[in-house]
Amino acid sequence: MSSFIKSTDEDVFPNIKTILRIGGTLLRTSVEAERSFFVMRHTMTFTRSTMTDERLAGLLLIHVHQSMVIQPEEISSKFITRHRRRMFEKCLLYD
């Protein structure tokens, strides 16, 4: 795009060069926002009757960031350290 703007003659096509400069600064797509709305609509349709706002937000985050690798051991150790209860005393992961 920048090479096309540079190669455009400003004397011959002044308006075209201005339009290309403005167009080069605009966002090209809104894929992330569109994907989020699609996921929300799909998720809400699927489980609309039993869903709270907190659960909906959690499901949407999981779906949008599904490429992230989740380590179950790390999650369980964080849960155990935050929720120290008697039932976790004999757990191997307990500090």
C-alpha positions in Angstrom: 0.0 0.0 0.0 2.8 2.4 0.9 4.6 1.7 -2.4 1.4 2.4 -4.3 1.0 5.7 -2.5 4.6 6.7 -3.2 4.2 5.8 -6.9 1.0 7.9 -7.4 1.8 11.2 -8.9 0.4 14.0 -6.7 0.2 16.5 -9.5 -1.9 14.3 -11.7 -4.0 12.6 -9.0 -4.0 14.8 -5.9 -7.4 13.5 -4.6 -6.5 9.8 -5.2 -3.3 10.2 -3.2 -5.2 11.8 -0.3 -7.8 9.0 -0.3 -5.0 6.4 -0.3 -3.3 8.1 2.6 -6.6 8.2 4.6 -7.4 4.6 3.6 -4.0 3.4 4.7 -4.6 4.6 8.3 -8.1 3.0 8.7 -8.5 -0.4 10.3 -8.9 -3.0 7.6 -11.2 -5.5 9.4 -13.1 -5.9 12.7 -12.6 -9.7 12.8 -12.0 -9.9 16.5 -15.2 -8.0 17.4 -17.2 -9.9 14.8 -15.9 -13.2 16.1 -16.7 -12.2 19.7 -20.3 -11.3 18.8 -20.7 -14.6 16.8 -19.4 -16.6 19.7 -21.7 -14.8 22.2 -24.8 -15.3 20.0 -24.0 -19.0 19.5 -23.3 -19.6 23.2 -26.3 -17.8 24.4 -28.6 -19.6 22.0 -27.2 -22.9 23.1 -27.6 -22.5 26.8 -29.8 -19.4 27.3 -32.1 -20.7 30.0 -29.5 -21.6 32.6 -26.7 -19.1 32.0 -25.6 -16.3 34.4 -23.6 -13.3 33.2 -20.5 -14.6 34.9 -20.8 -18.0 33.3 -21.4 -16.4 29.9 -18.3 -14.2 30.2 -16.2 -17.3 31.2 -17.4 -19.4 28.3 -16.8 -16.6 25.9 -13.3 -16.1 27.1 -12.6 -19.8 26.8 -14.0 -19.9 23.3 -12.2 -16.8 22.0 -8.8 -17.8 23.5 -9.1 -21.5 22.7 -5.6 -21.5 21.2 -4.1 -21.1 24.7 -2.6 -24.2 26.3 -4.1 -24.8 29.7 -2.0 -26.8 32.2 -4.4 -28.8 34.5 -1.6 -29.3 37.1 -1.1 -25.5 37.4 -4.8 -24.8 37.7 -5.3 -27.5 40.4 -2.3 -26.3 42.4 -3.5 -22.7 42.3 -7.0 -23.9 43.4 -5.5 -25.9 46.3 -3.4 -23.1 47.6 -6.2 -20.6 47.4 -8.8 -22.9 48.9 -7.0 -24.7 51.8 -9.5 -27.0 53.3 -9.4 -30.2 55.3 -10.3 -32.3 52.3 -7.0 -31.3 50.6 -4.7 -32.3 53.5 -3.8 -35.6 52.0 -3.6 -34.4 48.5 -0.2 -34.9 46.8 -0.2 -31.4 45.4 -0.7 -29.7 48.8 2.3 -27.7 50.0 
